[in-house]
Amino acid sequence: MKVKALIIATMVALVGNGCKTKDFLNINTNPNQLPTASPNYLFTNALNVTAVNVLGTNELGTYWSGQWSQGNGYIISTQQFAYQFTNGDFNYWDGYYDNLQDYQFVINNADANGQAFLKGPAKVMKAMLFQQLVDMYGNVPYTDALQGAAVLAPKFDDQKAIYESLITLLDAAIVDLKANPFSGSFGTSDIVFGGNVTKWAQFANSLKMRILIRQSKVSGRDTYIKTEINKIVAQGSGFITGEEVGVGGASFFQPAAGQLNPIYDRWGYSETGAKRALNNYPRPTQFLINTLKASGDTLRMKRIAYATGGENANTPGVSTKAEVSANYSGTPFGASSGYLPANTSSVGPSLLVKGEYNRKFILMTAAEVQFLLAEAKQRYPDVTLPNTAQMYFENGITQSFRVLGANVAGAAAYKGSGIQNYDWVASTDKLAAIAIQKWIALTNFSGLESWSEYRRTNLPVIPQSIQVPEATKRPLRLFYPNTEGGSNVANVTAQGTIDPFTTKIFWDVD
């Protein structure tokens, strides 16, 4: 049903992707016969589309987790900051399912095209996207989904059952990865790990930890979670460490329209270096900046944000004003006046530097993985993870400094400092310390994870939006979009009345 659209999307998106793309576009085809997409080209395009889709969900999550607000040079977005949204807003559903169709096409057609090495990576990406759909919407189509014209009105699966199925899917992905190494030059189609199946297996295990720890407060799940963690350790591939999972990079993103890193293209600069109008839109919150200052965490603050006045146009990556604490000022969440770009900090060099259009688009950081392992060991001391919770926690802070571009010696300085939620020994609530450090580490990189973790842990205690009079009113999920309600009405209706302020995702138990 989607083949024509997929072919067109693949061909358009890969125009700047080197000689392999030129070869693909030069293939002689019968104009009267529908062509067949080669899985490797479709896989490359699917990864790029994932980055574009995740950009949107990360932006919303970064706001709703209290990390960013809106610059006052714009009319305030009532959907985002007054929580006045309907089933016509925040429709990430269609883009995600369209992207999932691409990965399913790769899974279904890899063997027949002699590209079995793509099945494992495509299954890993499928698992990641389905987890994010559950985290936004709860019950979603899973077992009936991605079957094209065969199932036009897919039933919705229970969200908890989907989570369990994703662990099984990731297990299957690792089996495929071990059995099918990339061959020849096909590694170039993998714009995440360049055909390194070991790293794909580590990413799969890291996603498993995310899925398992997300359920850790759900009653009756402890035995299941511990069993699955021990299986990961026994499997032996390990976890992502010392580097990030990211799409693209210098060999993929190009200084041409439509070929920039999506973050750079949206909030940074054009292909000619002209500053985007939206560069003034996202602003680090007052709560974030003040929290970092209060803990003496200025090394990371200066990488998360630019000083007031923004980036120096003549010295990329450096603030216009002196980079001293007094020159960093956040914007209260939801403020609609009084905080203009000239007197507030902007999103910093860890995310945006003029001219750096070809950074990887990060899907998962090594810091997040270390904090997942810290929480696992703290909650379940008897699991077979080799290190202590303290070691994982402290390495999580180190990895956060590293990915932000801050001197990692600053992370080591917190050991024995006595600062709550930074010094493991001095922190009275270890799980709270892990949650707060993870929130800091996710800033600028993984907004949807930040929002999901905030809903799960209720930490840190972020201020309410100035636009919302009710102190405890917070979005807990999204509405099912009206597009799905129109095409799959019976199954959407079967989910009951959805109130995004009271209808919780299954792992949100507090």
N, C-alpha and C positions, 0 to 999 in steps of 0.2 A: 504493500500500500504506500510505503514511503520511499521506494527506491529512487524515483526521479528526483525528489527533493534532496535526498541524501547525496546523489551524484553531483547535483548542482552545488550543494554546500561544500562538498569535498573539493571540487575543482576550483571554486572561487577562493576558498580559505587557504589553499596551498600554492597560490600564485607565486609567492616569494620564497618558497621552500626548497630552492636549489635545483640541481640537475635532475633529481628523481621526479620532481614535479613536471619539469619540461618533458621528460620522457612520457609521463602519464598523459599529458595533454596532447602529445603528438601521435598517440595511438589512433590508427585508422578505425573508424566505426561506421556501421551502417546507420544512416539517419532515420531509417524506418524501423529500426529494432532497438528496443530498450537495452542500454548497456548494463553490465554488471560491475558493481563497485569492487575493487580489490580491497580485502580487509585491511591491509597495511596502510593504505591511504586514508581509509575511513577511520582507522584507529587514531592516526595523527590528528585528523580534523576533530574527532570526538574529544581528545584531550584538550585541544585549544578551546572548544566550545565549553567544556567543563570549567575552564578558568574564567570565561566570560560569565557563565551562570553563577559561579561561586562568588564572583565579585559582588553581585547584587545581594545575595543572602548574607555575606560577610558585612556589607555596609549596614544593613538593617540590624544585624546582631550586635555590631559595635556600638550603635546608638543605644539599643535596649539593654545592653550590659553596662552602660554608664561610662564608656571609654571615650566616646566622641559625642559632640553636640553639633549644632548648626551655626555657621557663621551668620552674623547679623546683617550681612549685605543682601539678604534674601527675605522674601515673605516666608514666615515660619511654616514648615510643613506640618499641618495638623494631623495627617495620617501617622507620621513618625513620632511627633513630640506631644501631641494631645491625645494620641491613641484613638483617633476618630477614623477608623478604617472599616471597610465592608468586604464582601466577597469579590468586589471588583478591584481591590488593592492587593499589592504584594503577591501577584500571581507568579510564583516561581515554579509551580506545578508543571505547567505546559513545557517550559524549557527543560526542566529536569527529565520529564518522561521522554521528550524528543531525543535528548542526549542518551538516555538509557536505551532507546531503540537502536541507536548507533552501536553501542557496546554489545547489545544482544545480537545484532547482525554479525559483528566480528566473531562472537562466540559460536554462532550457528554456522558460519561459512569458513572459518579458519582452516579446518582440516581439509576440506575439499579444494582449497587453494594452496595447499602445501605450506600453510602458515600457522601450524599448531602452536607455535611459541607465543602467539597473541592471545590465546584463550585465557591463560592465567592472569596476565595484566588486565584484560577486559573484565574478568570476574572480580578482580580487586576493585576496579573503578565502579563496577555495578554495585558492589557492597557498600562502598563509601557513599554513593549518591542515595541509595535506598535508606541508609541510616539517617542521612540528613532530611530526607522526606518525612520519615517517622518523627524526627525531632521537631519538625515544623507543623505536621498535620495529624499525627497519631495514626489511626488506621488508614491504610492506603492500599490500592491494588498491588498485589505482589505475585501470587501464584497464577492469576489470570492475566497479568499484565504482559506487555511486550509481545503479543501474539498477532498484531496487525489485524487484518480483516477477519481472522478466525474468531476473535473475541472482541466485539465492538463495545460491549458494556461490561468490563471486568468487575468482578466482585471485590470487595475490600477485605483484606486480611487483618486479623488482630495484630496490633502493633508489637506486643510482647512476643508473639509467635514469629513475626518477621525478624525481630532481633535475633532469636535463636537460629532462624534459617540463614541469617547473614554469617553467623559463625560457621555453619556448615558450608556455605558458599566459599568462604575464605579458606577453609580446609581444602576444598576441591581446587581452589586456585593454586594453593601451594603444591599440591600433587601435580598439577599441570606444569607449573613453573619448573619443578625438579625434573620432569620427564622431557621437557621441550625447550632446550636452550635456543636462543636466537641464532640464526645462521646467516652467513654472508654479510651483505650490507644492510640487511633488514633492521639492524639495530637503530638505524637512523630514523625509522618510523616511530620509535619510542622516544618522545621528547620529554620524558620524565627521567629515566635512568639509562638511556642509551643502550637498551638491550641487556642490562645486568639483572638476571633473574634472581640472584641472591638478594639484591636490594628490594626487588618487588616482593619477595617472601618476607623480608623484614618489615616492609610497609604493611603487608597483610597482617602480620602479627601485632603490629602497632595499632592497626584499626581494631583488631580483636580486643586489645586492652581498653581502647576507648569504649567499645560496645559493652564490655563486661563491667567496667567501673561505673559507667553511666547507670547501671542497674543496682549498684551496691547498697542503696538505701531501701530497696524494695524488699518487703518481708518475704522470707522463704527462699531467697536466691543465693544465699551464701555458699551452700554446698556446690551448686551448679557453677558459680563463678570460680571458686577455688579449684574445682576439677578442671575447668577449661584453662585456667592460668597454668596449672601444672602440665597440661598437655602441650601448651605453647613452649614451655621450658624444655620439655622432653623432645619436642620436635627438632629443636636445635638451631634453627635459622637465626634466632635472635631478633633484635629490634633495631629500628632506625636510630642511629646515634652519631653525633658529631656533624650532622648535615641535615638539610631539610628535604622534604619531598616537594618538588616543584615542577611546574610545567614550563617548557620553553627554554629561554636562556639566550645566550649570545648567538648560537647557531640557528635560532628559529625566529625570534622577534627582530624586525628590521626597521630602519628609519624611513618608513613609508606609510602613507595613510592606510589605516585598517590593519597594520602589521606590527603595531607597538604592543608592549606589555599592557594588558587592559587597565591596570591600576594607573600606570603612567599616562595612558591615553585619557582616562576619565578625570583624574584630579591633578595631573602634572602638566604636561606640555604636549604640543603637537609635534609632528614629525619635523617641523622647521624650527622647533625650539620656542614657539610662542606659548605663553602661559595660558592654560585653559581657564575659562571663566569659573569652573567648579573648583579651581585650586583654593578658593576662599570659602568653600562650603563646609567640609568637615573640619571641626576644631576639637582638639583634646579638651576634655571636660575640666572644670575647676577642681572637681573631686579627684580626678586622676593626678593632675599636676600637684595639688596640695598634699596628696597622700605620698607621692614620691619625695617631695621636699621634706615632709615631716620625718621620713625615715632616713634622710640623708642620701637617698637614692638618685643623686643628681647625674651620675654617669649614664644611667639608662634614660632618665628624663630628657637629656640632651640628644639622645638618639631617637626617642619616641616623638619628640616635638622640636620645632624650630623656636627660637626666641621670638618675642613680639616683633612684628614687621616681616617675618618670614625669611625665606631663603635669599641670600645675596645673589643677585642676578649675575654678578661678575665673578663670584667664587662659588661654584656649585657645591652643595653639601654643607655650606657654612651659613650661619644666621647673619642677617643684616646687622643686628645689634650684637653687642658683646655677649658671649654665651656664659653668663653668670646667672645664678638662681633668680635674682631679682627681676631679670628680664624675661622670665617665663610666667605666663599668665593664662590660666584656663578659662573656658566659657561655662557658666552654669548650665546644666542640662535643661534644654528647652527655652533658654533665654531668647527673647525676640528683639531686644534693644540694649544698647549700652556696651556691646562687645563687638566692635568692628575689627576687621583684619589688622588694622594698624596697631591696635592695642591688645591683641590676643595672640597666643601661640598658634601655630599651624602644624599640620601633620609633618613629622620630621624626616631626617635623612635615612632612617631605617626603612622607610617606605618610598620616599620620593627625593631624587636628586636630578637636577637638570642635566640632560644628556644621557642618563642611564635608563634608556628606553627598553633595554634588552635583559633586565634582570629576570630571573625565574619567578613565576607566579606561585607563591608558596601554598601548598595544600595541607601540610602538616609539619610542625617544627620538632626538632629533637628535644627541645625543652618540654613541650607538652608530653612527649613519651616518658621522659624522666619523672614528671610529676604524676603521671598515671601509675608508674611503677612504685613511686613513693607511697601513694595512697593504697595500692594493692598490698604492699608489705606492711603498712601500718594497720590496715583493717584485718588482714589475714596473715599474722606472723608465721604461720605454719606452711605457707605456700613455698614452693621450691625456688623462688627467685633468689639469686645468689648473694645480693647485697642487702644492706640494712635500709630501712626507710630513710634514715638520716643521710646515707650516702646518695640515694636517689634524689632526695630533696635538694641537697647541696649541689649536686651535679645539674639539677634542673635550673637552678639560679645561674650557674656557670654557663650553661647552654643558652639561657636567655640573654646574658650579656654578650655572648659570642654572636648570636644571630642579629642582635641589634647593632653590632659593630662597636660595642663598648669594650674597654679594657677589662679582660676577665679577672684581673687582679682585684678589681672592685668587688667581685662576687666573693672571693676568698676573704676579703676584709670583714664580711658579716659573720664569719665563724667566731664565736666567742664575744660578739659585740654586745650581747644582751638585748638587742632590739627585737621586740615581739614580731613574730611572723617572718623574720629574716634569720635570726639565730635559732637553729633547731632546738638546742638545749634550753634556751631561755623561753621558748614559745610554750605557753601553758596548754594550748589546744593545738595539737599537731595537725589534725585534719583541717582545722581552720587555716593554719599556716600554709598548708599545701594548696588549699583552694585560693587563697589570696595571692600567693606567688604565681599560681597558674594564671590567674586573671591578669596579672601584670605581664606575664610572658606571652600571653595570647594577643595582647594589644598590638594593633596595626596589622596583624597577620591572619587571625582566625576568629572573626567576629561572631559567626554562627556558633562556634564552639563556646565562645565567651558567654553568649546568651543562654545556651543550653546549660552550661555549668552554673551560671547564676541562678537559673530556675531550679536546678537540682540542689544546690548548696545554700542558696540565699546569701552568698558571700561574694564580694564584700558588701557591706550595708551601704548601698549607693543612694544618693538623694533622689527624691521623686522629681519628675519633670515639672518645671515651673508652670507649664500649660495644663496640669492636671490637679484639680482641687482635692481629689480623694487621695489620701496619703498612701493607701495600700493597693490602689488600683494598678495592676501591672499586666501586660500582655503575657499569657501563658502558652499561646499557640496562635496559629493563623486560621482563618476561615478556609473551608474548601472553596476553590475559585468558582466563579459563576460559569466558566467554560466547562468545567466538569459537571457542575449541577445541571447544565443544559443538555449535555450529551449522554450523561450516565445518571439520570435523575433518580431512578429507583434505588441504586446502590448508595448514592450520596444521602438520600432521604433515610435510608436504613441506619445511618450512623447517628440518628437522633438530632436533637437541637444542640448546636454548637455555640457555646459562649466562650470567646477567646480569653475572657477574664476569670472563668471558673472551670472550664473543661480542660483538665490537665492531661499532659502526656503521661504514660503509665509510670515512668521513672520519677516523676515529680510528686513526691509523697508528702512533703512538708507544707 
